[in-house]
Amino acid sequence: MQRSIVLTQRPEWSIGRSKDCDIVLPDRWASRHHSIIRVDPQKGYHFLDNKSMNGSFVNNQRVFDPYLLKHGDRMMVGETELEFVWLSSGTPPPATTHNEAKFILMTHSSRTQGEMWRELLNSQGLSTIWGTSHFELEKVMAHIESLHNAPNLLLLDLGMPKTNPYDFCRRYHETYPDLQVILLSGMRQSVHDSECKWAINQGATALLPGLPRENLFGDLTRITERLQTIFRGVDWHQINAEALTSTLLKLQEAVDSDLSGICL
C-alpha cells in the first residue's frame, strides 16, 4: 500500500506514533510526537524535529533546525521513510486553506491506472491510500480505523480477487452507513449503462470507466466529469483547472515514456 498526503489543507502537520498526530506512524522507533511539517505560503514547507528521542533526519542528515524541504527530499522518522514531492515542479506552495483534510482509500490492480488516479486526486488536494487489489479490504479498513483516520470515500477496482466489490457494497452500509463507494472498471475505458445501473442497485454511488493512456487532453471533459463525481462523494470544492492541466501534461509525458520503453 502507498499513502500520499496533500499538505495544503493545514498550516501544520504533526508526525508521530500517537493517535492524535495528523500523520500517525505505526513505528515503535518513532516518538509519540516526533516531528512537524510547517506550511508557510511564502517560504515553503519546513520539516523540524519535535524533541524526539531518536532524532529526525533528511537525506540521512540529522535535523536540528527547521529544514526547508525540496522536491525529492527523504525524511526519516523512526524507521519510516517519507518522501517530499512537488505535484508540479517549480510551483510555489499554495496559500494555506482551512478546508477539512480528506482522503480516499483506493484499490487498483493496474499500476498505471492506480498512479494516474492518485496523481489526479492529489492535484486537487485529496490525499489517498492506494493498495493493489491483493489485500482483504475489511482488514485494511479495520487497521485504518484503529488509527482514528477513517476514509471519506472508497474507490474500488472491480478486479479485486479477495473482496467482491458488489458484495462489499451490499454489506458495508451496516458498518459504514455514511461512507460512499465508487467502483472503477479496471482499464476498460467505457462501461454500458446497464452495468452502471447494476452497480448503483448494489449500493455503489457510481461505476467509472478507466482513464485513457493516450490523448488525455482530448478526453478532458470526461475526466473532469469523473472527478466531479468523486468530489460529490466527499463534499469537495470545485476543480482546480490549472492543477488538473499541469497534472494531465505530466501524466501524458510519463505514459508516453512508459509506452516507448515497452516498444524498445
Salt bridges, closest charged atoms under 4 A:
GLU12 OE1 - ARG38 NE 2.81
ASP20 OD1 - HIS33 NE2 2.89
ASP22 OD1 - ARG10 NH1 2.81
ASP73 OD2 - LYS70 NZ 3.73
GLU81 OE1 - ARG74 NH1 3.01
GLU83 OE1 - ARG74 NH2 3.72
GLU115 OE1 - ARG111 NH1 3.41
GLU119 OE2 - ARG118 NH2 3.42
GLU119 OE1 - LYS250 NZ 3.01
GLU136 OE2 - LYS139 NZ 3.64
GLU138 OE2 - ARG171 NH2 3.00
ASP157 OD2 - HIS108 ND1 3.54
ASP167 OD1 - ARG170 NH2 3.66
ASP167 OD2 - ARG171 NE 2.80
GLU195 OE2 - ARG188 NH2 3.01
ASP219 OD1 - ARG222 NE 2.50
ASP219 OD2 - ARG226 NH2 3.82
ASP258 OD2 - ARG111 NH2 3.94
ASP258 OD2 - ARG213 NH2 3.27
